[in-house]
Amino acid sequence: MVYRLPPFFSLPSLYLLITLCLASACGSEPRFPDLDAKVTVITDTQGISHIFAESEEDLFFSQGYLAARNRLFQFELWRRQATGTLSEILGERELLRDIGVRLFRYRGDKEQELSHYHPRGVAIVDAFVNGINAYIDEALRNPEDLPIEFAMLGIQPEKWTWEVVISRHQGLLQNVQQELNYSRIVSLIGPKKTKELFHFHPFDPDLRLSPSIPKELLFKDILAPYAAFRSPLTFLPTDIEAAYRSQETSAQESGLLDLEQVALESADAASIGSNNWVISGELSASGFPIMANDPHRAQAVPSLRYWVGLHAPGWNLVGGGEPTIPGASIGHNGFGAWGLTIFQTDMEDLRVYDIDPTDPHRYRYQNRWHRMEKVTDTLRIKDKADTIVHHLYTVHGPVTFIDQSLHKAVAVECAWLRVGGAPYLASLRMGQAQTWEEFRDACTYNHVPAENMVWADKAGNIGWQSTGISPIRLYHSGLVASPGDGTADWEGFLPMLDRPSSFNPEVGFIATANENQVDTNYPHPEALGFTWADSFRGDRIKEVLATNKKFTVEEMGNLQNDYLSLPARVLVSELQKIESTDTDVSNVKSLFGTWDYMLNPESVAAGIYVMWERKIRSNMATKLIPKEVAPYLTEISMTKTLQWISSNDPGVFGVGEKEELLRNSLHQALNDLTERFGSDWNDWKYGQTGYKHALIRHPLGSVVSDEWREKLELGPVPRGGYSFTPGANAYGDNNTTGASFRIVVDTGDFEQTLGANNPGQSGRHDSPFYRNMFELWWQDQFFRVPFSKSNVEKKAHSKETLY
């Protein structure tokens, strides 16, 4: 092994030297019999590993090895969730989660599955897993050097298999839990009133419930195992070894691991999303296309994405993706750059069956009785005897509930349980594309998640291809529960290239932000969804791109952090129309009159506006959501809210009621701010610890001692924006969601690529790369991402050889 230290000797350099020596025991014998040749790894000053290998298998072995070295605790928790083995370390309370994970496990053929993602997918994934396990072997030889979280929980890492890599357990999947919610609401108030409360578009969905589905069934816990494995993982103080444990934390304050699921379930849908866009050379200062992408997911430590440089025969790319899979789902390869956002596609359906009153494992399908398939499983439970469970399956999918009193069974049909359903893994094909045609072909293999894939290349092209496995529903909308008797079966899947796309549009740009991109003339409405993010982020991005400027990568980075609120334009305009002698209303109107609608951290106007908007939405929900529906619908979309307010809909507002709601909401906002910060408006700045801020939580942060919490967590720091601005984050006070990863690529000079990754590359709290990107991130700044080996060497923090 060879090391090259920076020209100056620093503590970070010493840390890395010690880490590498310990990992190899400073010996001279080859450590990795799986490697065919020496692999050079250059870690740049941001902590990004750039891997230079002589073969494809050596490349992905090294990627797995290095990712595990940086993120071992994250990897172990991912593995336990993927394999349904959390009960082994956390006890019986996690049994239902483990049952759910195993019930919804992919059980198909390895070669067929892995070859879907890449022609040499088996070899690539096997090499990646071997690299992970090679580091686990090293770590177990030196258990005292394991990340501190292992000591805190009293556990050790265990080996990976290919099944962990292709696990679907944390995929951005849609929408069976919402389907049950819609079904409950429709059963209570009917389809017409339900449609009035939601912004279904671009088509009008059929929300009629089949009379064969009892209303009583819908209000039972019919999705329990599904909900369990999709729910956030929590830790309790009793999970932690006494030496590290907090003595004050309650179970309700316990740490959260699956922050993405927390955000999906507890925040409005607009809080989770992404932005991407591509502009043609006619709109760029360099004369070449630019690609920008900032996926919005949970802000977590360690981050959910991981930068890497991959260089070997046939591979030459840099980008980011989930650390637990090979390749990079977002990045560039010297020919083109690609990025993603979620494209709403309904991949799940809730099926309800008649069952035999004398045998609950027989169900009715296509006018015949069928026996459910049974798979027997054994689960180990901490401090308990092993538990044997029987997973049941219909022709459609996993059975989640059997009601013998109603003679009904419930199953979930999941398109993502078919071959090719592993999230993001098809990006392996995208990473080798050199033209739009090759990239579009690669997109046809991207089943999960459904995405807006954008492309820009140095040949001057820009393009958009929506991807995802799309069931064709001819007999129902997929928004409510449907019979499992065969009358509502899917009619196959929409061919990928029949999904919406665009290539070199005349306008010179393509932008997506999870909003609907399809008009009512689209010929395949049966394969599209009805629930999309509000369009405010996308509308603002397009507004800026349409100004016909010659944009630089820096300006595109600024747009990723743009905090202009389009809803504010509408609501402030409505407030200005109100005649009032009320001093507070007049003062706010005066303040808003000179405000630019930017939700900047230092802005008092932004602080007042956001609180006012929250009160408006809360009051609108109270006014319009029927009491019987309130347990299943807590808010109304911002789009519907603005439509009702701006149109003064007589079906919603009586004479003067709209003005009264706006005034009352404003007074409530001012009272709330006064209670928080006092009566001096100068103290009401939006970005501050008691208001909009970022506190980046560690999964164990709430259950360890204060001393350890300070070492593991980051912040709080002031932030701006909210879920409806391009610079997006959670709707609430804490910036729990948003863009932790950012990239901007000018295809005229790939060395000018801008990047971010909050809070850092490493998951080890004592690493110099644990939090080194945090300050750049919260100040909305970037670093340059080197690409060529010569440029990587110029920005090297260290160099090592794997052999």
C-alpha positions in Angstrom: 0.0 0.0 0.0 1.2 3.5 -0.9 0.2 6.7 0.8 0.8 10.3 -0.4 0.3 12.9 2.3 -0.7 16.5 1.4 2.2 19.1 1.4 1.2 20.1 5.0 0.7 17.6 7.8 -2.7 18.1 9.5 -4.9 16.2 12.0 -7.3 15.1 9.2 -4.3 13.7 7.3 -3.1 11.9 10.5 -6.6 10.5 11.0 -6.7 9.1 7.5 -3.2 7.6 7.8 -4.1 5.9 11.1 -7.4 4.6 9.6 -5.8 3.2 6.6 -3.0 1.6 8.5 -5.3 0.0 11.0 -7.5 -1.3 8.2 -4.6 -3.0 6.6 -2.7 -3.8 9.7 0.1 -2.0 7.9 1.1 -5.3 6.3 2.7 -5.9 2.9 0.7 -9.0 2.0 -2.2 -8.6 -0.5 -5.4 -8.0 1.4 -7.9 -8.7 -1.4 -7.7 -11.9 -3.3 -10.8 -10.8 -5.2 -8.9 -8.0 -7.0 -7.2 -8.8 -10.3 -4.9 -5.8 -10.2 -4.0 -2.8 -8.0 -6.6 -0.1 -7.6 -5.7 3.5 -7.1 -8.0 5.5 -4.8 -7.6 9.3 -4.6 -9.7 11.0 -1.9 -10.1 14.7 -2.7 -10.3 17.5 -0.2 -14.1 17.1 0.2 -13.7 13.4 1.0 -14.9 12.1 -2.3 -13.2 8.8 -3.4 -12.1 8.7 -7.0 -11.5 5.1 -8.0 -9.1 4.2 -10.8 -9.2 0.4 -11.6 -8.1 -1.8 -14.5 -11.3 -3.9 -14.6 -15.0 -3.5 -14.1 -15.2 -6.0 -11.2 -12.2 -4.4 -9.4 -14.0 -1.0 -9.8 -17.2 -2.1 -8.1 -15.4 -4.2 -5.5 -13.6 -1.0 -4.5 -16.7 1.1 -4.6 -18.4 -1.3 -2.1 -15.3 -1.5 0.1 -14.9 2.3 0.3 -18.6 3.0 0.8 -18.8 0.5 3.6 -15.6 2.0 5.2 -17.2 5.4 5.2 -20.8 4.4 6.1 -20.6 1.1 8.0 -23.3 1.8 10.6 -25.7 3.1 7.9 -25.0 0.0 5.9 -25.7 -2.3 8.9 -29.0 -0.7 9.7 -29.9 -0.8 6.0 -29.1 -4.5 5.9 -31.2 -5.3 9.0 -34.1 -3.4 7.6 -33.7 -5.1 4.2 -33.5 -8.6 5.7 -36.1 -8.2 8.4 -33.7 -8.8 11.3 -34.3 -5.8 13.5 -36.0 -8.0 16.1 -32.7 -9.7 16.7 -31.3 -6.5 18.2 -34.3 -4.4 19.3 -36.7 -7.2 20.4 -40.3 -8.0 19.9 -41.5 -4.5 19.2 -39.9 -4.8 15.7 -41.5 -8.1 14.9 -44.3 -6.8 12.8 -41.8 -4.7 10.8 -39.6 -7.7 10.1 -42.7 -9.7 9.1 -43.7 -7.0 6.7 -40.3 -6.7 5.1 -40.2 -10.5 4.5 -43.8 -10.6 3.3 -42.9 -7.9 0.7 -39.6 -9.4 -0.2 -38.5 -10.0 -3.8 -38.2 -13.8 -4.2 -37.3 -14.1 -7.8 -34.3 -15.4 -9.8 -31.0 -13.7 -9.1 -29.6 -13.7 -12.7 -32.9 -12.5 -14.2 -33.1 -9.7 -11.6 -29.6 -8.4 -11.7 -29.2 -8.7 -15.5 -32.1 -6.3 -15.8 -30.1 -3.5 -14.4 -27.0 -4.1 -16.5 -25.9 -6.9 -19.0 -23.2 -7.8 -16.5 -25.3 -7.0 -13.4 -24.6 -10.2 -11.7 -20.8 -9.7 -11.8 -21.2 -6.0 -10.8 -23.4 -6.6 -7.8 -21.4 -9.6 -6.7 -18.2 -7.5 -6.8 -19.9 -4.7 -4.9 -21.1 -7.0 -2.2 -17.7 -8.7 -2.0 -16.1 -5.3 -1.4 -18.6 -4.5 1.4 -17.9 -7.8 3.0 -14.1 -7.4 2.7 -14.4 -4.2 4.8 -16.7 -5.9 7.3 -14.0 -8.7 7.7 -11.4 -6.0 8.3 -13.6 -4.2 10.8 -14.4 -7.4 12.7 -10.7 -8.1 13.1 -10.4 -4.7 14.8 -13.7 -4.3 16.6 -12.4 -1.5 18.7 -12.2 0.6 15.5 -15.8 0.1 14.6 -17.9 3.3 14.4 -19.1 4.3 17.9 -22.7 3.4 17.1 -21.9 -0.3 17.2 -20.7 0.0 20.8 -23.7 2.1 21.7 -26.1 -0.6 20.5 -23.8 -3.5 21.6 -23.9 -5.1 18.1 -21.5 -6.0 15.3 -21.9 -5.7 11.5 -22.8 -8.8 9.5 -22.3 -9.9 5.9 -24.2 -8.6 2.9 -25.8 -10.6 0.1 -27.1 -9.5 -3.3 -30.6 -9.5 -1.8 -29.7 -6.6 0.3 -28.7 -4.5 -2.7 -32.0 -5.1 -4.5 -34.2 -4.6 -1.5 -37.3 -2.5 -2.1 -37.9 -1.7 1.6 -37.0 2.1 1.4 -38.1 2.8 -2.2 -40.2 5.8 -3.0 -43.2 3.7 -3.6 -46.8 4.7 -4.3 -49.6 4.7 -3.2 -51.5 1.9 -1.3 -51.6 3.7 2.0 -53.1 6.8 0.4 -55.4 4.5 -1.5 -56.8 3.2 1.8 -57.2 6.8 3.0 -59.1 7.8 -0.1 -61.3 4.7 0.2 -62.2 5.7 3.8 -63.0 9.3 2.8 -65.1 8.2 -0.1 -67.0 5.8 2.0 -67.8 8.6 4.4 -68.7 11.6 2.2 -68.9 10.1 -1.4 -66.8 10.6 -4.5 -68.1 14.1 -5.4 -67.3 15.8 -2.1 -64.0 13.9 -2.0 -62.9 15.4 -5.3 -63.7 18.8 -4.1 -61.1 18.4 -1.3 -58.3 17.2 -3.4 -56.4 18.5 -6.5 -56.7 15.5 -8.7 -55.3 16.2 -12.2 -54.8 16.2 -15.2 -57.6 13.7 -15.5 -60.8 13.2 -13.6 -60.5 9.9 -11.6 -63.3 7.4 -10.9 -63.6 7.2 -7.1 -66.5 4.9 -6.9 -66.1 2.0 -4.5 -67.2 -1.5 -5.5 -70.3 -2.6 -3.5 -68.4 -5.8 -2.9 -66.1 -4.0 -0.5 -67.6 -3.6 3.0 -67.3 -0.2 4.5 -66.6 -1.8 7.9 -63.5 -3.5 6.4 -61.9 -0.3 5.3 -61.7 1.0 8.9 -59.8 -2.0 10.2 -56.0 -2.3 10.3 -55.9 -4.0 7.0 -52.4 -2.8 5.9 -50.6 -3.4 9.3 -47.5 -5.4 8.0 -47.1 -3.0 5.0 -47.4 0.1 7.3 -44.9 -1.5 9.8 -42.1 -2.0 7.3 -42.7 1.5 5.7 -42.7 3.3 9.1 -39.8 5.1 10.7 -37.5 3.1 12.8 -37.2 4.4 16.3 -34.7 3.7 19.1 -35.4 3.8 22.8 -33.0 4.6 25.6 -33.1 1.0 26.7 -31.6 0.0 23.3 -28.4 1.9 24.2 -25.6 0.6 26.4 -25.7 2.4 29.8 -22.4 4.2 29.3 -23.8 6.1 26.3 -27.4 6.3 27.2 -29.5 9.5 27.9 -31.2 9.4 31.2 -33.9 11.8 30.2 -35.2 10.8 26.8 -38.7 9.4 26.6 -39.9 6.9 24.1 -41.8 9.6 22.3 -38.5 11.6 21.8 -36.7 8.6 20.5 -34.4 8.9 17.5 -35.5 8.4 13.9 -33.6 6.3 11.4 -35.8 6.3 8.3 -36.1 10.1 8.0 -37.4 9.8 4.5 -40.5 7.9 5.6 -41.0 10.4 8.5 -41.0 13.2 6.0 -43.4 11.4 3.7 -45.9 10.6 6.4 -45.7 13.6 8.7 -45.2 16.5 6.3 -47.3 17.6 3.4 -46.5 16.0 0.1 -44.8 19.1 -1.2 -42.1 18.8 1.4 -40.6 15.8 -0.4 -39.7 16.3 -4.0 -36.8 17.4 -6.3 -35.8 19.9 -9.0 -34.0 19.2 -12.2 -33.6 21.1 -15.4 -31.5 21.3 -18.6 -30.9 24.3 -20.7 -29.6 24.4 -24.3 -26.3 26.0 -25.3 -28.3 29.0 -26.6 -29.2 29.8 -23.0 -25.8 29.2 -21.4 -22.8 31.5 -21.2 -20.5 28.7 -22.3 -22.6 27.9 -25.4 -23.0 24.3 -24.1 -26.0 22.7 -22.4 -26.1 22.7 -18.6 -27.8 20.2 -16.3 -28.8 21.0 -12.7 -30.4 18.6 -10.2 -31.1 18.9 -6.5 -33.2 15.9 -5.2 -35.1 16.8 -2.1 -35.1 14.1 0.5 -34.6 13.8 4.3 -31.8 15.8 5.8 -29.9 13.1 7.8 -26.5 12.2 9.2 -24.9 10.6 7.4 -26.4 12.0 4.2 -28.7 9.8 2.1 -26.4 10.2 -1.0 -22.7 9.6 -1.5 -20.4 11.1 -4.1 -18.0 8.8 -6.0 -15.7 8.9 -9.0 -15.7 5.6 -11.1 -12.9 5.1 -13.7 -12.1 1.8 -15.4 -12.3 0.4 -18.9 -15.9 1.2 -20.1 -16.5 3.5 -17.0 -15.7 7.1 -16.6 -18.1 9.0 -14.4 -18.5 11.1 -11.3 -21.7 11.6 -9.4 -23.9 10.6 -6.5 -26.3 8.0 -5.5 -27.4 5.7 -2.6 -24.2 4.5 -1.0 -25.7 1.0 -0.7 -25.9 0.4 -4.5 -23.2 0.3 -7.2 -22.9 3.2 -9.7 -24.3 6.7 -9.5 -27.9 7.6 -10.1 -27.0 11.3 -10.8 -23.9 12.6 -12.4 -21.9 13.0 -15.7 -19.5 10.8 -17.7 -17.7 13.3 -19.9 -20.2 12.9 -22.7 -23.4 13.8 -20.9 -25.0 14.7 -17.6 -28.2 13.3 -16.1 -30.5 14.0 -13.2 -33.8 12.9 -11.7 -37.0 13.9 -10.0 -40.0 11.8 -9.1 -42.7 11.4 -11.7 -46.0 10.4 -10.1 -46.9 6.8 -11.0 -49.2 4.5 -9.1 -47.4 1.2 -8.8 -49.6 -0.4 -6.1 -53.2 -1.5 -5.7 -55.3 -2.6 -2.7 -57.2 -5.8 -3.6 -60.2 -7.2 -1.7 -61.3 -10.8 -2.1 -64.1 -13.1 -1.0 -62.8 -16.0 1.0 -64.3 -19.4 1.6 -66.2 -19.3 4.9 -64.9 -22.8 5.7 -61.3 -22.2 4.7 -59.9 -18.6 5.0 -56.9 -19.5 2.8 -59.1 -20.0 -0.2 -60.1 -16.9 -2.2 -62.3 -16.2 -5.2 -60.6 -15.2 -8.4 -62.0 -15.3 -12.0 -65.1 -17.3 -10.7 -63.0 -20.0 -9.2 -61.6 -20.8 -5.8 -57.8 -20.6 -5.4 -55.6 -21.5 -2.5 -53.2 -18.9 -1.2 -49.5 -19.7 -1.6 -47.8 -20.1 1.7 -44.1 -19.3 2.5 -42.9 -20.3 6.0 -40.3 -18.1 7.7 -38.5 -18.2 11.1 -37.6 -14.9 12.8 -35.2 -14.6 15.7 -36.2 -12.2 18.5 -33.9 -10.7 21.1 -34.5 -12.4 24.5 -37.4 -14.5 23.1 -37.9 -17.8 21.4 -37.8 -17.9 17.6 -41.1 -17.1 15.9 -42.5 -19.1 12.9 -44.7 -17.1 10.6 -46.5 -18.0 7.4 -46.6 -15.5 4.6 -49.6 -15.8 2.3 -49.9 -14.7 -1.3 -52.7 -14.4 -3.8 -52.3 -14.2 -7.6 -51.8 -10.4 -7.1 -49.4 -10.3 -4.2 -48.9 -10.4 -0.4 -51.9 -10.9 1.9 -52.0 -8.3 4.6 -55.3 -9.1 6.3 -57.9 -11.8 6.6 -61.3 -11.1 8.1 -63.1 -14.3 8.8 -66.2 -12.5 10.2 -66.7 -10.6 6.9 -65.3 -13.4 4.8 -62.8 -11.1 3.2 -59.1 -11.0 2.5 -56.8 -8.1 1.6 -53.7 -8.2 -0.6 -51.4 -5.6 -2.2 -50.5 -5.8 -5.8 -47.0 -4.3 -6.2 -45.5 -3.6 -9.6 -42.2 -3.1 -7.8 -42.1 -6.8 -6.7 -41.6 -7.8 -10.3 -38.2 -8.1 -12.0 -36.4 -4.7 -12.1 -38.0 -3.1 -9.1 -34.9 -2.3 -7.1 -34.7 1.5 -6.7 -32.1 3.4 -8.8 -30.1 0.3 -9.7 -30.8 0.7 -13.4 -28.7 3.9 -13.3 -25.8 1.5 -14.0 -26.9 1.6 -17.7 -27.3 5.3 -17.7 -23.7 5.8 -16.5 -22.3 4.4 -19.7 -24.6 6.3 -22.1 -22.8 8.6 -24.5 -25.8 9.9 -26.6 -29.4 10.8 -26.1 -30.5 7.7 -27.9 -28.3 5.5 -25.6 -29.5 7.3 -22.5 -33.1 6.9 -23.5 -32.6 3.2 -24.1 -31.1 3.0 -20.6 -34.1 4.7 -19.2 -36.4 1.9 -20.4 -34.9 -0.3 -17.6 -35.6 2.2 -14.8 -38.7 0.8 -13.2 -38.4 2.2 -9.7 -38.8 4.9 -8.7 -40.7 6.5 -11.5 -38.7 9.5 -12.5 -38.3 12.5 -14.7 -34.9 11.8 -16.2 -33.2 14.7 -17.9 -30.1 14.6 -20.1 -27.7 17.2 -21.5 -24.7 16.4 -23.6 -21.6 18.1 -25.1 -23.0 17.5 -28.6 -25.6 20.1 -27.8 -28.7 18.0 -27.0 -31.1 18.2 -24.1 -33.9 15.7 -23.4 -36.5 14.5 -20.9 -37.8 11.0 -20.5 -40.2 10.0 -17.8 -39.6 6.5 -16.5 -41.2 3.9 -14.2 -43.2 0.7 -14.4 -46.8 1.9 -15.2 -49.7 -0.5 -14.8 -52.5 0.0 -17.3 -55.8 0.3 -15.5 -58.8 0.2 -17.8 -61.5 -0.5 -15.2 -60.6 1.6 -12.2 -58.5 4.6 -11.2 -56.2 2.9 -8.7 -57.1 5.6 -6.1 -59.5 3.5 -4.1 -59.6 -0.2 -3.2 -60.6 -2.6 -5.9 -62.0 -6.1 -6.1 -59.5 -9.0 -6.3 -61.9 -11.2 -8.4 -60.2 -10.3 -11.7 -62.6 -7.6 -12.9 -60.1 -4.9 -12.1 -56.9 -6.5 -13.2 -54.1 -4.6 -14.8 -53.9 -4.8 -18.6 -50.1 -5.1 -18.7 -47.7 -2.1 -18.5 -47.2 0.9 -20.6 -44.1 0.6 -22.8 -41.5 2.9 -21.4 -40.9 5.0 -24.6 -44.7 5.7 -24.7 -44.3 7.6 -21.5 -44.1 11.4 -21.8 -40.8 12.8 -23.1 -39.2 15.7 -24.9 -36.1 16.3 -27.0 -34.5 19.7 -27.9 -37.6 21.8 -27.4 -37.8 25.1 -29.1 -38.0 27.0 -25.8 -34.5 25.9 -25.0 -35.0 24.3 -21.6 -36.8 21.5 -19.8 -37.6 21.7 -16.1 -39.3 19.3 -13.7 -40.2 19.6 -10.0 -42.6 16.7 -9.4 -45.5 18.7 -10.8 -47.7 17.4 -13.6 -46.0 17.7 -17.0 -48.8 16.2 -19.1 -51.8 17.8 -20.7 -55.2 16.3 -21.2 -54.3 15.3 -24.8 -51.9 12.6 -23.6 -53.1 9.4 -25.1 -52.5 7.0 -22.1 -54.3 8.5 -19.1 -54.9 5.0 -17.8 -51.2 4.7 -17.0 -50.7 8.1 -15.2 -51.3 9.2 -11.7 -53.7 11.8 -10.4 -51.8 13.3 -7.4 -48.9 15.6 -8.1 -46.8 18.1 -6.2 -48.0 21.7 -6.4 -46.5 23.4 -9.4 -45.0 26.4 -7.6 -41.4 25.2 -7.6 -41.5 24.2 -11.2 -43.3 27.4 -12.2 -40.7 29.6 -10.5 -37.8 27.7 -12.2 -39.4 28.1 -15.6 -40.1 31.7 -14.9 -36.3 32.3 -14.4 -35.2 30.2 -17.3 -37.6 32.0 -19.6 -35.8 35.3 -19.1 -33.5 34.5 -22.0 -30.3 35.2 -20.1 -27.0 33.5 -20.8 -26.7 31.4 -17.6 -23.5 30.3 -15.9 -23.2 27.2 -13.6 -23.1 29.6 -10.7 -26.4 31.2 -11.6 -27.9 27.8 -12.0 -26.7 27.0 -8.5 -28.3 30.2 -7.3 -31.6 29.0 -8.8 -31.4 25.8 -6.8 -31.3 28.0 -3.7 -34.0 30.4 -4.9 -36.4 31.3 -2.1 -39.1 33.2 -4.0 -42.6 32.1 -2.9 -45.2 32.2 -5.7 -48.1 31.6 -3.2 -47.0 34.8 -1.5 -47.6 36.8 -4.6 -51.2 35.6 -4.6 -52.0 35.9 -0.9 -50.3 39.3 -0.4 -52.2 40.6 -3.4 -55.5 39.5 -1.7 -54.4 41.2 1.6 -53.7 44.5 -0.2 -57.3 44.5 -1.5 -58.7 44.5 2.1 -59.6 47.9 3.4 -59.0 48.0 7.2 -58.4 50.5 9.9 -56.7 47.9 12.0 -53.2 49.1 12.8 -51.6 45.7 12.6 -53.2 44.9 9.2 -52.1 48.3 7.9 -48.5 47.8 9.1 -48.3 44.4 7.6 -49.7 45.7 4.3 -47.1 48.4 4.3 -44.3 45.9 5.0 -45.5 43.6 2.3 -45.7 46.4 -0.1 -41.9 46.6 -0.4 -41.2 42.9 0.0 -39.8 40.9 -2.9 -41.5 37.6 -1.8 -38.2 36.1 -1.0 -38.2 33.8 2.1 -34.7 34.8 3.1 -33.4 33.9 6.6 -32.9 37.6 7.6 -36.3 38.8 6.4 -38.9 39.9 8.9 -41.6 40.1 6.1 -40.8 36.4 5.3 -41.2 35.5 9.0 -44.7 37.2 9.2 -45.8 35.8 5.8 -45.0 32.2 6.4 -46.8 32.2 9.8 -49.8 33.9 8.1 -49.8 31.3 5.3 -49.7 28.5 7.9 -52.7 29.9 9.7 -54.6 30.4 6.5 -54.1 26.8 5.6 -55.0 25.6 9.0 -58.2 27.7 9.1 -59.2 26.6 5.6 -58.8 23.0 6.7 -60.9 23.5 9.8 -63.6 25.3 7.6 -63.8 22.8 4.8 -62.8 19.3 6.0 -65.8 17.5 7.4 -65.3 16.3 11.0 -65.8 12.7 10.1 -63.0 12.9 7.6 -60.6 14.9 9.7 -58.7 11.7 11.0 -57.8 10.9 7.4 -57.3 14.4 5.9 -55.4 17.0 7.9 -54.8 19.7 5.2 -55.8 21.0 1.9 -53.3 21.4 -0.9 -51.8 24.9 -1.4 -53.1 24.9 -5.0 -56.7 24.3 -3.9 -56.4 26.9 -1.1 -55.2 29.6 -3.5 -57.9 28.6 -6.1 -60.6 29.1 -3.5 -59.2 32.3 -2.1 -58.4 34.0 -5.4 -61.7 33.1 -7.0 -63.8 34.0 -3.9 -65.7 30.8 -4.5 -69.3 31.4 -3.3 -69.5 27.7 -2.5 -66.8 28.2 0.1 -67.1 31.8 1.2 -70.1 33.9 2.1 -70.1 37.7 1.8 -67.1 39.0 3.6 -66.0 35.6 4.9 -62.8 35.5 2.8 -61.6 38.8 4.1 -62.5 37.8 7.6 -60.5 34.6 7.3 -57.4 36.5 5.9 -57.6 39.1 8.7 -58.2 36.5 11.5 -55.3 34.4 10.2 -53.0 37.4 10.2 -53.9 38.2 13.8 -53.3 34.6 14.8 -49.9 34.8 13.1 -48.9 38.0 14.8 -50.0 36.6 18.2 -48.0 33.4 17.6 -44.8 35.4 16.7 -45.3 37.7 19.7 -45.5 34.7 22.0 -42.3 33.2 20.4 -40.1 36.3 20.1 -41.7 39.2 21.9 -43.4 42.3 20.5 -40.4 43.8 18.6 -40.9 42.9 14.9 -37.2 43.2 14.3 -36.8 39.9 16.3 -39.2 38.1 13.9 -36.6 37.2 11.3 -37.6 34.0 9.4 -34.3 32.2 9.8 -33.5 31.5 13.4 -33.4 28.7 16.0 -36.9 29.3 17.1 -38.3 29.5 13.6 -36.8 28.3 10.3 -33.7 26.4 11.1 -31.8 23.2 10.3 -31.0 20.7 13.0 -29.6 17.6 11.4 -30.5 14.6 13.5 -28.6 11.4 14.0 -30.6 8.2 14.3 -29.4 7.7 17.9 -29.1 11.4 18.7 -32.2 11.5 20.9 -31.4 8.5 23.0 -27.7 9.1 23.8 -26.2 11.4 26.4 -25.9 15.2 25.8 -22.2 14.8 25.3 -22.6 12.3 22.5 -25.5 14.1 21.0 -23.4 17.2 20.5 -20.8 15.0 18.7 -23.3 13.3 16.4 -25.7 16.0 15.4 -25.3 19.3 13.6 -27.0 22.6 14.0 -29.3 24.3 14.6 -28.5 27.0 11.9 -30.8 29.5 10.3 -32.4 28.6 7.0 -34.7 30.1 4.4 -37.3 28.9 1.9 -40.0 26.3 2.4 -41.6 23.5 0.5 -43.0 25.7 -2.3 -39.7 27.5 -3.2 -37.1 26.0 -5.6 -34.7 26.1 -2.6 -37.1 23.7 -0.9 -37.2 22.2 2.5 -39.9 21.0 5.0 -43.0 23.1 5.5 -42.4 23.2 9.3 -39.8 25.0 11.3 -37.0 22.4 11.1 -35.4 21.9 7.7 -35.9 18.1 7.9 -36.2 17.7 4.1 -34.7 19.3 1.1 -31.7 19.1 -1.1 -28.8 17.6 0.8 -27.2 16.7 -2.6 -26.8 19.2 -5.4 -25.1 19.1 -8.8 -24.7 21.5 -11.7 -22.8 20.4 -14.8 -21.7 22.5 -17.8 -21.1 20.0 -20.6 -18.6 22.4 -22.2 -16.3 22.0 -19.2 -17.0 19.1 -16.9 -14.3 20.3 -14.5 -16.5 23.2 -13.6 -19.1 20.9 -12.0 -20.6 22.3 -8.8 -21.6 19.9 -6.0 -22.9 19.7 -2.4 -23.6 16.9 0.0 -24.9 17.7 3.5 -23.3 17.1 6.0 -20.4 15.1 4.5 -19.2 11.9 2.9 -18.4 9.9 6.1 -20.7 8.5 8.7 -17.9 8.2 11.3 -18.3 11.0 13.8 -14.5 11.4 14.2 -13.8 11.6 10.5 -12.8 15.0 9.0 -15.4 14.3 6.4 -18.3 13.8 8.8 -19.4 17.4 8.8 -17.1 19.3 6.5 -19.8 20.1 3.9 -22.3 21.3 6.4 -21.3 25.0 6.5 -21.2 25.2 2.7 -24.7 23.6 2.5 -26.5 25.8 5.0 -24.9 28.9 3.5 -26.2 27.8 0.1 -22.7 27.3 -1.4 -21.0 24.7 -3.5 -17.6 23.0 -4.1 -16.0 22.1 -7.5 -16.1 18.4 -8.3 -12.9 17.3 -10.1 -13.3 14.7 -12.9 -10.1 14.0 -14.8 -7.3 12.1 -13.0 -5.0 15.1 -13.4 -7.5 17.4 -11.8 -8.4 14.9 -9.1 -4.7 14.7 -8.2 -4.4 18.4 -7.9 -7.2 18.3 -5.3 -6.1 15.2 -3.5 -6.3 15.0 0.2 -4.8 11.5 0.2 -4.0 8.6 -2.1 -4.0 4.8 -1.4 -3.6 1.6 -3.3 -5.9 -1.4 -2.9 -4.3 -4.7 -3.9 
